[in-house]
Amino acid sequence: MRHDIAIVGGGLLGRLLAWRASLSGLGVVLYEAKDRIGNGATAWVAGGMVTPQAEAVDAEPELVAMGRRSLSLWPEWLRALPAPVHYNADGTLLVWQRADAGEARRFEALLKARDPLASFQRLDAQQIAAQEPALSERFHEALYLPGEANVDNRQLLSALADALDETGVECHWNRHVDDAEQPDASIVIDCRGKSAKSRWKELRGVRGEIVRLHAPGVELRHMIRLLHPRSSVYLISRPNGNLVVGATTIESDDASPISVRGALELLSVAYSVLPELAEARIVEMNSDCRPALPDNRPAIRYSPAARRMEVNGLYRHGFLLSPAVVEEVLAVLPQLLKNPHHELGASPRWPSLGTREEALACH
């Protein structure tokens, strides 16, 4: 039987799209070059952050709005999965050393100017200790961004694989599909991320590095982000005494293992924020490259002749934007399935998706 859609690429975006498309009644087949648990996917090396306010300082207002939409969708979607996924929506604490107080003032001013809906509090030392006991007496000031969330990326990838089985999606793990191959489906949707560079020449890699620690005695209620003029490093608690330390953006297409310098910087920041981590055990050091387009915005493009849609360019905002992007793809699919030769029109909700000329001109 011919499927309605074939999704090539089963990382975070591909799995979410396959699952939600199947729930909407479509016949779906998924092809993923890596394994079922997601090891090798870009989302495997991630903090799973859904932080639209923190991103508002650097991101455009439309992306912040998309992030807020995703923030509203994540709890609902996670509840529908067949396996539990750790999700924490207790917000972000932005902290800084005294020497970097100017950077904090700059961040606060930019947040006020760029995000009219921003809701944050400035905390003193006593309030910091009440909000996050692990930071007691460590910092004199902080900014608290309530409501921001993080999701356990690896639990999520596994739970989505279970959900695909539950909804009857035909999954082909460890199955590479090259550019010349056209799976048998009414529409093919390419969600390969950085692996699609052979078709989407403007894609570049943005490197992310993480260190995973085991620190049973350290528990964080919130995401912690250390503000610094040169870098932004985050700390996120995971279940069973685990902790993720990561750097948000490194402009590099290098996906080689983490460097000595990168590891030292991440560990130094973690230790400066929480000296108790001196006795933590290093479980993993890892790196990967996220796919980005020149304007750092996601894009959808469609070739009527090939009946092929391509969704890419989520930059470092995979968890922030994926639900909103999936929702948009599902909104346009019925019309394309009815008439595959229809041109992809402008999105009334997110004009940046499917409206730019470079996003529509398939190679």
C-alpha positions in Angstrom: 0.0 0.0 0.0 1.3 3.4 -0.9 1.8 5.7 2.1 0.5 9.3 2.2 3.9 10.6 3.3 7.4 9.2 3.6 9.6 11.0 6.1 13.4 10.8 5.5 15.3 11.6 8.7 14.2 10.3 12.1 15.8 12.8 14.5 13.7 15.0 16.7 11.8 16.8 13.9 11.2 13.7 11.8 10.0 11.6 14.7 7.6 14.3 16.0 6.2 14.9 12.5 5.7 11.2 11.8 4.0 10.7 15.2 1.7 13.7 14.9 0.9 13.0 11.2 -0.1 9.4 12.1 -2.3 10.7 14.9 -4.0 12.9 12.3 -4.9 9.8 10.2 -2.2 9.9 7.6 -0.3 6.8 6.5 3.3 7.4 7.3 6.6 5.6 6.6 9.8 6.8 8.3 13.4 6.2 7.2 16.3 6.9 9.5 20.0 6.2 8.8 20.8 5.8 12.5 19.3 3.7 15.3 16.0 3.6 17.0 17.2 5.2 20.3 18.4 8.3 18.4 22.2 7.9 19.0 23.7 9.9 16.2 20.8 12.3 15.9 21.6 16.0 16.5 19.0 15.9 19.3 21.1 13.3 21.1 23.7 16.0 22.0 21.4 18.7 23.4 20.1 20.3 26.5 16.4 20.0 25.4 15.8 23.7 26.3 12.5 25.4 25.5 13.5 29.0 26.5 11.7 31.6 24.3 12.4 34.5 26.7 16.1 33.7 27.1 16.4 33.5 23.3 14.6 36.8 22.7 17.8 38.7 23.2 19.2 37.2 20.0 16.2 35.8 18.1 13.7 37.6 15.9 10.2 38.2 17.4 8.6 35.6 15.1 10.9 32.9 16.4 10.1 33.9 20.0 6.4 33.6 19.2 7.0 30.2 17.7 8.9 29.2 20.8 6.0 30.3 23.0 3.7 28.2 20.8 6.0 25.2 21.3 6.2 25.8 25.0 2.4 25.5 25.1 2.4 22.3 23.0 5.1 20.4 24.8 3.2 19.4 27.9 0.2 18.3 25.9 2.3 16.2 23.5 4.4 14.7 26.2 1.3 13.5 28.1 0.2 11.7 25.0 3.4 9.6 24.7 3.4 5.9 25.8 6.5 6.3 28.1 7.2 9.1 30.7 9.6 11.8 29.7 11.3 14.1 32.2 10.0 17.7 31.8 10.8 20.7 34.0 9.0 24.0 33.5 10.3 25.8 36.6 12.1 28.4 34.5 15.6 29.7 34.0 18.0 31.4 36.4 20.5 33.7 34.7 23.5 34.3 37.0 26.8 36.2 36.6 30.0 37.0 38.3 30.4 40.5 39.7 32.9 41.4 37.0 30.2 40.6 34.4 27.4 42.8 35.9 27.6 45.0 32.8 26.7 42.0 30.6 23.7 41.3 32.8 22.5 44.9 32.5 22.9 44.6 28.7 20.9 41.4 28.6 18.1 42.9 30.7 17.9 46.0 28.6 17.8 43.9 25.4 15.1 41.6 26.8 12.9 44.5 27.7 13.4 46.1 24.3 12.9 43.0 22.1 10.2 41.0 24.0 7.2 43.1 25.1 5.8 39.9 26.7 8.9 39.1 28.7 8.2 38.3 32.4 11.2 38.2 34.6 12.4 39.1 38.1 15.6 40.4 39.4 16.6 38.5 42.5 19.0 39.4 45.3 21.1 36.9 47.2 18.4 35.9 49.7 15.9 35.4 46.9 18.4 33.3 44.9 18.9 31.1 47.9 15.1 30.6 48.3 14.6 29.8 44.6 17.7 27.6 44.1 19.2 26.4 47.4 22.2 24.9 45.5 23.3 28.4 44.7 23.0 29.8 48.2 25.7 32.4 48.9 27.2 31.9 45.4 25.7 34.9 43.6 24.6 38.3 44.7 22.1 38.9 41.8 20.2 36.9 39.2 17.5 37.2 36.7 14.6 34.7 37.0 12.7 33.8 33.8 9.6 31.8 35.0 7.9 29.2 32.9 10.8 28.2 30.6 11.3 24.5 30.3 13.6 21.7 29.4 12.8 18.2 28.2 15.0 15.1 28.6 16.2 14.8 25.0 17.2 11.1 25.1 14.1 9.9 27.0 12.1 11.8 24.4 13.7 10.2 21.4 13.1 6.8 22.9 9.5 7.6 23.8 8.8 8.9 20.3 10.1 5.6 18.8 7.6 3.7 21.1 4.8 6.1 20.0 5.6 5.5 16.3 5.1 1.7 17.0 1.9 2.4 18.9 0.4 4.5 16.1 1.4 2.1 13.3 4.1 4.1 11.6 6.2 1.9 9.4 9.8 2.6 10.7 13.0 1.7 8.9 15.8 2.3 11.3 19.5 2.1 10.1 18.2 2.6 6.6 20.0 5.3 4.5 18.0 7.0 1.8 20.2 9.0 -0.7 19.2 12.0 -2.8 18.5 9.9 -5.9 16.1 7.6 -4.1 12.4 8.4 -4.1 10.4 6.4 -1.5 7.0 5.3 -2.6 4.6 7.9 -1.1 2.4 10.7 -2.3 4.8 13.2 -0.7 8.3 12.8 0.6 9.4 15.0 3.5 13.1 15.5 4.0 13.9 16.1 7.6 17.6 15.1 7.5 19.0 18.2 9.0 22.7 18.7 8.3 22.7 15.5 6.2 20.6 17.3 3.5 23.5 19.7 2.6 23.9 18.0 -0.7 20.5 19.3 -1.7 20.3 22.5 0.3 23.7 24.2 -0.3 23.1 27.1 2.0 23.0 24.9 5.1 25.9 25.2 7.5 26.8 23.5 10.8 26.6 25.2 14.2 28.6 23.2 16.8 27.3 22.4 20.2 29.3 20.7 23.0 28.1 19.0 26.1 29.5 17.3 29.2 27.3 14.9 31.1 28.1 14.6 34.8 26.9 12.2 37.5 26.5 14.2 40.7 24.0 12.5 43.0 24.3 15.1 45.7 23.6 18.1 43.4 20.0 18.8 42.4 18.9 21.9 40.5 15.3 23.1 40.5 15.9 25.4 37.5 18.0 25.6 34.4 21.1 27.7 35.2 22.7 29.9 32.6 25.9 31.8 33.3 26.1 35.1 31.5 29.5 36.0 30.1 30.6 38.3 27.3 32.2 35.6 25.3 30.0 32.6 25.9 26.8 31.3 27.3 26.9 28.0 29.3 24.0 26.2 30.8 23.5 23.6 33.5 20.5 21.3 33.5 19.5 18.6 36.0 18.5 15.2 34.7 16.9 12.3 36.6 19.0 10.0 38.8 21.6 12.6 39.8 22.7 13.5 36.2 23.6 16.9 35.0 24.1 18.3 31.5 26.6 21.2 31.0 26.6 22.7 27.5 27.5 25.7 25.3 24.7 27.1 23.2 26.5 28.2 20.0 29.9 27.7 18.4 30.1 28.9 14.8 31.9 25.9 13.3 31.0 23.1 10.9 33.3 20.8 12.8 31.6 17.7 14.3 34.8 16.1 15.6 35.0 15.2 19.3 35.0 17.9 22.0 38.4 19.8 22.3 40.5 20.1 25.4 39.7 23.8 25.5 36.0 23.2 25.1 35.9 20.6 27.9 38.0 22.8 30.2 35.7 25.8 29.6 32.5 23.8 30.3 33.9 22.1 33.4 35.4 25.4 34.7 32.0 27.1 34.4 30.2 24.2 36.0 32.7 24.3 38.9 32.5 28.1 39.3 28.7 27.9 39.5 28.6 24.8 41.8 31.9 24.0 43.5 30.3 20.8 44.8 30.7 19.4 41.3 34.5 18.9 41.9 33.6 15.4 43.0 31.1 14.7 40.2 32.0 12.0 37.7 32.3 12.7 34.0 30.0 10.3 32.2 30.3 11.7 28.7 31.8 14.4 26.6 30.2 14.9 23.2 29.7 17.4 20.3 27.6 17.7 17.2 26.6 20.3 14.6 23.1 21.7 14.2 21.8 22.6 10.7 21.4 26.4 10.1 20.5 28.6 7.1 22.1 32.0 6.6 19.4 33.9 8.5 19.3 31.3 11.3 15.6 30.7 10.7 13.8 27.5 9.9 12.4 27.0 6.4 10.0 24.8 4.5 10.3 24.4 0.8 8.4 22.3 -1.7 9.0 21.0 -5.2 5.7 20.2 -6.9 7.4 18.3 -9.7 9.3 16.0 -7.3 6.5 15.9 -4.7 9.2 16.6 -2.2 9.0 18.9 0.9 12.1 19.9 2.8 12.1 21.1 6.3 15.4 22.4 7.8 17.4 25.1 9.4 16.3 24.9 13.0 19.7 26.1 14.1 20.2 25.7 17.8 16.4 26.0 18.4 15.4 22.4 17.7 13.5 21.8 20.9 12.3 25.4 21.0 10.7 25.4 17.5 10.0 21.8 16.5 6.4 21.6 17.7 5.5 24.9 16.0 7.2 23.8 12.8 5.5 20.3 12.9 2.1 22.1 13.4 2.8 24.2 10.3 3.7 21.2 8.1 0.6 19.4 9.2 -1.5 22.5 8.3 -0.3 22.5 4.7 -0.1 18.8 4.0 -3.9 18.2 3.4 -3.9 20.6 0.4 -0.7 19.2 -1.0 -1.9 15.6 -0.7 -5.1 16.6 -2.5 -3.1 18.4 -5.2 0.7 17.5 -5.1 1.3 20.0 -7.9 0.1 22.9 -5.8 2.7 25.5 -4.9 3.5 26.0 -1.2 1.8 29.2 -0.2 2.6 31.7 2.5 2.0 30.8 6.1 -0.5 33.2 7.8 1.0 32.3 11.2 4.7 32.2 10.6 5.6 34.2 7.5 9.2 33.1 7.5 8.1 29.5 6.7 7.4 28.8 3.1 7.5 32.4 1.8 11.2 33.2 1.2 12.3 32.7 -2.4 15.4 30.7 -1.5 13.1 28.4 0.6 10.9 27.7 -2.4 13.5 27.2 -5.1 14.4 23.5 -4.8 17.6 22.3 -6.4 
